Amino acid sequence: MEQTETAVKILPFWGRITLVESPVDEEQHKSGLVLPHSVDEGVHRGVVQSVDQFHHEEVESITDLRPGTVVYYRAGTKILDVVVVNRSDILAYESE
């Protein structure tokens, strides 16, 4: 009997967001010194994978969070290879 690989995609539920953890970026100064961007302990950086469109609440700011957006968050629950967070756990996001 041949085994087949199944890819499991974890999707958020009830207004939550799934993220992939991403290390903090670095910045090179004019002196040539490369330093990581600093964030407070307990704050993590991630990239949005999916946003559950919770239709029972109007939250305009959530429209800015699309897949690929870099966010800074706290808390979250790791499931397989993603982190699931509540909308209120998103502290900030990077804009182009």
C-alpha positions as a printed Julia matrix, in Angstrom:
96×3 Matrix{Float64}:
   0.0    0.0    0.0
   1.47   3.33  -1.07
   1.53   6.17   1.44
   0.58   9.63   0.26
   1.65  12.88   1.83
  -1.1   15.19   2.96
  -0.43  18.86   3.52
  -2.38  20.29   6.43
  -3.18  23.98   6.23
  -4.05  25.54   9.56
  -6.65  28.29   9.14
  -7.71  30.73  11.87
 -11.21  30.66  13.34
 -13.43  33.16  15.12
 -11.6   36.3   14.05
  -8.09  35.04  14.72
  -4.97  35.36  12.56
  -2.34  32.75  11.63
   1.3   33.85  11.43
   4.65  32.35  10.57
   7.34  33.35  13.05
  10.06  35.53  11.57
  13.23  36.72  13.26
  13.75  40.4   13.97
  15.36  42.3   11.09
  18.82  43.82  11.2
  19.97  47.26  10.18
  23.42  48.31   8.97
  24.59  51.67  10.28
  26.87  54.08   8.38
  29.75  52.83  10.53
  29.26  49.34   9.1
  27.96  47.96  12.4
  25.0   45.62  11.93
  22.53  45.59  14.83
  19.2   43.8   15.2
  16.11  45.94  15.57
  15.21  45.88  19.22
  11.85  44.77  20.59
  10.72  44.32  24.18
  10.84  40.89  25.74
   7.61  39.02  25.04
   7.08  40.75  21.68
   7.58  38.59  18.59
   7.76  39.27  14.86
   5.74  37.29  12.35
   4.33  37.28   8.84
   0.55  37.02   8.34
  -0.54  33.85   6.58
  -4.33  34.05   6.9
  -6.95  36.29   8.53
 -10.37  34.98   9.51
 -13.02  37.42   8.33
 -15.16  37.62  11.44
 -18.33  39.32  10.15
 -20.05  39.91  13.48
 -17.73  42.74  14.48
 -16.62  45.81  12.58
 -12.86  46.29  12.85
 -11.52  48.58  10.14
  -7.83  48.18  11.03
  -7.95  44.46  10.23
  -8.32  45.29   6.52
  -4.64  46.37   6.56
  -3.53  42.88   7.59
  -3.2   40.82   4.45
  -1.11  37.7    3.88
   2.55  38.73   3.75
   2.2   41.66   6.18
   4.91  41.78   8.87
   3.43  42.2   12.35
   4.65  42.45  15.93
   2.6   40.45  18.41
   2.51  39.04  21.91
   1.14  35.73  23.15
  -0.24  33.32  20.55
  -0.58  29.55  20.34
   1.78  27.49  18.19
   0.03  24.84  16.09
   2.26  22.78  13.8
   4.26  25.39  11.86
   2.07  28.48  12.48
   1.16  30.71  15.42
  -2.51  31.56  15.98
  -3.16  34.94  17.6
  -6.17  36.97  18.58
  -6.57  40.31  16.83
  -5.93  42.06  20.13
  -2.48  40.4   20.34
  -1.26  42.33  17.26
   0.6   45.37  18.57
   1.86  46.87  15.3
   2.48  46.1   11.64
   4.97  47.22   9.0
   3.71  49.32   6.13
   5.42  49.96   2.81
